[in-house]
Amino acid sequence: MDKADSLLWAEMRFKLWDRLSVDEHLGDIEKMLSGSKRAGYIAMLSNHAPVGFAEICSRE
């Protein structure tokens, strides 16, 4: 994922973890995207509907 996917990603995260606002999730995503050892992926159906996501962080 990249910055263009941030809002979709944040909305999906919010559905799982609603203790944080969408804006707080957007902040976390911005940190992830700026790091070199972190990545995110969205699973999409053939009609481009999002169905899931994965976040990966490599330990130091």
N, C-alpha and C positions, 0 to 999 in steps of 0.2 A: 504494500500500500504506500501511497504517498500523500502529500498534503491535500490533494484534491479529494481524497477518500476520508478525510478526517471527520467530517460531520456524520457520515454514515457509520463509520467505525464507532464514534462516541455514542451515537444513538443505540447501537447494538450492545455496547458495554453497559449503558444505562439500564437496559432491559435485564441484565444479569446482576448488576451492582448499583441499585438505586439509592444507596446511601450517599453517593457522590452525584452532583448535578452534571448535566451534559457539558457545561462549561468546564467543570473540574476534570472530566474525562478528556476534554479537548486539550487541557493543559498537560495531562499525562501523555497524551498521544504526541504532542509537540516535542516533549522530552525524548520520547522513544524514537521519533523520526530524526532527531538531531544527533542521536548516539550512533556510533559505528558498530556496536555489538548488540543492537536490538532491531527487530523487524516485526512487521505485522502482515497478515494475509487475510483476505476475505474470500470465502467460498461463494461462488455465484452459480445460479442455474443458467441454462442456455438462454433463458429470456432476460438475463441480467438481474434477476431478483436475488438479493443477498440471503444466504441461508446459514451462515456461520462465519467465525473468524478464529484466527490463532495468533498469539503473540509469543515471540521468541526473544529470550534475553540470554546472552552468553555470560557466564560468570568469569570474573577476573582471577 
